[in-house]
């Protein structure tokens, strides 16, 4: 894998990967940025959410669960002192659908956490990661 960031101005960069999609990066005005893009740590959290979400939804679909809406929220606490690493993460899986089996949701989350998601495997070596979920019956 090769990725890069190209500086544009102040603390603004354009990031890209092998697929050539781009993402803006920036910082808060208090540290010299202009809030014109994602903060790097936000992208790490988004990467974690995307990684486990893709695993989980794929497993739930294979288990023939009738999902109508799905999201993963990352609630991340950070250290006060530099380098301000993540110290605790709660992954919140929000599932909506028809007759969703809680055991299927639990198993999908467990498989992502313990087998499939490289982002979760990597970050779990740096901080505690917990998973919670909720299921809502679709109308």
C-alpha positions in Angstrom: 0.0 0.0 0.0 1.2 3.5 -0.8 -0.5 6.6 0.3 0.5 10.3 0.3 -0.3 13.8 1.4 0.5 16.9 -0.6 0.8 20.2 1.2 -1.4 23.0 -0.1 -1.2 25.8 2.4 -0.7 26.4 6.2 -1.6 23.1 7.7 -3.8 21.9 4.8 -3.0 18.8 2.8 -4.7 16.6 0.2 -4.3 12.9 0.9 -4.7 10.2 -1.6 -4.3 6.4 -1.9 -3.6 3.9 -4.6 -7.2 4.4 -6.0 -6.5 8.1 -6.5 -9.5 9.3 -4.4 -8.6 12.3 -2.4 -9.4 13.6 1.1 -8.7 17.0 2.5 -6.8 17.2 5.8 -6.4 20.3 8.0 -6.2 21.5 11.6 -8.0 23.8 13.9 -7.3 27.6 13.6 -5.9 27.5 17.2 -2.9 25.5 15.9 -2.6 27.2 12.5 -5.1 25.4 10.4 -8.4 26.6 8.8 -10.7 23.6 9.6 -10.8 22.9 5.8 -10.7 19.1 6.1 -10.4 16.1 8.4 -8.0 16.0 11.3 -5.6 13.0 10.9 -6.9 11.3 14.1 -10.5 11.6 12.7 -9.4 9.7 9.7 -7.9 7.0 11.9 -11.3 6.7 13.7 -13.2 6.7 10.4 -10.9 4.0 9.1 -11.6 1.9 12.2 -15.4 2.4 11.8 -15.2 1.6 8.1 -13.1 -1.5 8.6 -15.4 -3.1 11.2 -18.6 -1.9 9.5 -17.7 -3.6 6.3 -16.9 -6.8 8.1 -20.0 -6.7 10.3 -22.5 -5.8 7.5 -21.0 -8.5 5.3 -21.4 -11.1 8.0 -24.9 -10.0 8.8 -25.9 -10.3 5.1 -24.4 -13.8 4.9 -26.5 -14.6 8.0 -29.6 -13.5 6.0 -30.4 -10.6 8.4 -32.9 -8.1 7.0 -30.9 -4.9 7.7 -32.5 -1.6 6.6 -30.0 0.8 8.2 -26.6 0.3 9.8 -23.9 2.5 11.2 -20.9 2.3 13.4 -20.0 5.3 15.7 -16.6 5.6 17.2 -16.5 7.2 20.6 -12.8 7.9 21.2 -11.1 9.3 24.3 -7.6 10.9 23.8 -4.7 11.6 26.2 -4.4 15.1 27.4 -0.7 15.3 26.8 1.1 15.0 23.5 1.1 12.9 21.4 -2.6 12.7 22.4 -3.1 9.1 21.5 -6.4 7.3 21.8 -6.7 5.9 25.3 -10.1 4.3 25.1 -12.5 3.5 22.2 -16.1 2.4 22.2 -17.5 1.1 18.9 -21.2 1.5 18.8 -23.0 -0.6 16.2 -26.5 0.7 15.4 -28.6 -1.8 13.5 -32.1 -1.4 12.2 -34.1 -4.0 10.4 -36.8 -6.6 10.5 -36.5 -9.5 13.1 -32.8 -9.0 13.6 -31.3 -11.8 15.7 -29.2 -10.3 18.5 -27.0 -13.4 18.5 -26.1 -12.8 14.9 -25.2 -9.2 15.6 -23.0 -10.3 18.6 -21.3 -12.9 16.5 -20.7 -10.6 13.6 -19.2 -7.9 15.9 -17.0 -10.6 17.6 -15.7 -12.0 14.3 -14.8 -8.5 13.1 -13.1 -7.7 16.4 -11.1 -10.9 16.8 -10.5 -12.2 13.3 -11.2 -9.9 10.3 -10.6 -6.2 11.1 -6.9 -5.2 10.8 -7.6 -1.6 12.0 -9.2 -3.0 15.2 -6.4 -5.5 15.7 -3.8 -2.8 15.4 -5.5 -0.2 17.5 -6.4 -2.7 20.3 -2.6 -3.0 20.9 -2.5 0.7 21.8 -5.8 1.2 23.7 -8.8 -0.6 25.1 -11.6 -1.1 22.5 -15.1 -2.0 23.6 -18.1 -2.9 21.4 -21.7 -2.1 22.1 -24.8 -2.4 19.9 -28.4 -1.6 19.6 -31.1 -3.1 17.4 -34.2 -1.2 16.3 -37.1 -2.8 14.6 -37.7 -1.1 11.2 -41.2 0.3 10.5 
